[in-house]
Amino acid sequence: MAARIILGVALLALVSSHASASDPSPLQDFCVADYDSNVFVNGFACKKPKDVTADDFYFTGLDQTASTANRLGANITLVTANRLPGLNTLGVAMSRVDYAPFALNPPHSHPHASEILHVAEGTLYAGFVTSNTAQGNRLFAKKLKKGDAFVFPQGLIHFQFNAAMGSMDGIIDTVSVAHDITPLMFLLEPRGKLIMAGAPAKPLHWTPFLSSWVGEKSVAGTCAGGVKDTQEMIDFAAEHNIAADIELVSMDRVNEAMERLGKGDVRYRFVIDIGNTLTAA
Ligand SMILES: *[C@@H]1O[C@H](CO)[C@@H](O)[C@H](O)[C@H]1NC(C)=O
């Protein structure tokens, strides 16, 4: 009956980007893609306007983390006219990219499109190279953090990689089920420490790829620290505004909480408000 407790570790960098290349003078309000048409034009053929609904302009799922367990360590969730019919002929598209700590989106270009990138989470090193000009091929690149945006001008070769690798001196891992700690080891800087505060019943997995292995990194474990240490830790967290996602339950609902815990039906840690002094946020 392991409850799954996940501490927000800046493990993945997450960006959204969109590319643009459009018809300068459309002849109608929209040309929603008709996926069933056999006609091949510049884009999909247009669906009859009277059959178009709001859902043709709608896409959901960009909040979903995509698996990065592949060779590049990156996963691109594309939102193009292939998946969002209302985008047809508008010349814009969007995507979500998830990057594991070591991931690289290798240099590539989109000949007809410019691209703007927004970092939603983590740190990313991104840049582009100019065409062969009198100054040679110039590199314009920058380390980006959450909230930053960066633009790649039309057709130029560009790249991104997750710059979180080797950037953390310590990580507290509270995941109490068996998991792969390889990406976390990549995140540690030399002499960094991974502290296991959760105690999985099954063995942890670690593939010692070179840079997750070198640099005198260490893995340590800890159990509950006793009342005094716990109080100190909570005071420290409060002072520095370090908070956790919890589900607050009152004392009279404790049996219900135990049942839900047994069923694995709790996303975060339950906190019991014994004195009824707290109100749920
Ligand atoms: C990308 O993520 C999706 C959703 O997690 C997954 O189904 C797909 O296999 C992933 N693709 C790659 C190449 O890893």
The ligand as an SDF file (V2000), in Angstrom:
LIG
                    3D

 14 14  0  0  0  0  0  0  0  0999 V2000
    6.4660   10.2410  -26.3350 C   0  0  0  0  0  0  0  0  0  0  0  0
    5.5460   10.2620  -25.2580 O   0  0  0  0  0  0  0  0  0  0  0  0
    4.3680    9.5270  -25.4700 C   0  0  0  0  0  0  0  0  0  0  0  0
    3.4690    9.7510  -24.2680 C   0  0  0  0  0  0  0  0  0  0  0  0
    4.1590    9.5060  -23.0400 O   0  0  0  0  0  0  0  0  0  0  0  0
    4.7220    8.0580  -25.6830 C   0  0  0  0  0  0  0  0  0  0  0  0
    3.5420    7.3260  -25.9340 O   0  0  0  0  0  0  0  0  0  0  0  0
    5.6880    7.9430  -26.8520 C   0  0  0  0  0  0  0  0  0  0  0  0
    6.1080    6.6080  -27.0020 O   0  0  0  0  0  0  0  0  0  0  0  0
    6.9050    8.8260  -26.6220 C   0  0  0  0  0  0  0  0  0  0  0  0
    7.7510    8.8010  -27.7990 N   0  0  0  0  0  0  0  0  0  0  0  0
    9.0530    8.5620  -27.7320 C   0  0  0  0  0  0  0  0  0  0  0  0
    9.7900    8.6030  -29.0290 C   0  0  0  0  0  0  0  0  0  0  0  0
    9.6400    8.3230  -26.6840 O   0  0  0  0  0  0  0  0  0  0  0  0
  1  2  1  0
  1 10  1  0
  2  3  1  0
  3  4  1  0
  3  6  1  0
  4  5  1  0
  6  7  1  0
  6  8  1  0
  8  9  1  0
  8 10  1  0
 10 11  1  0
 11 12  1  0
 12 13  1  0
 12 14  2  0
M  END
$$$$
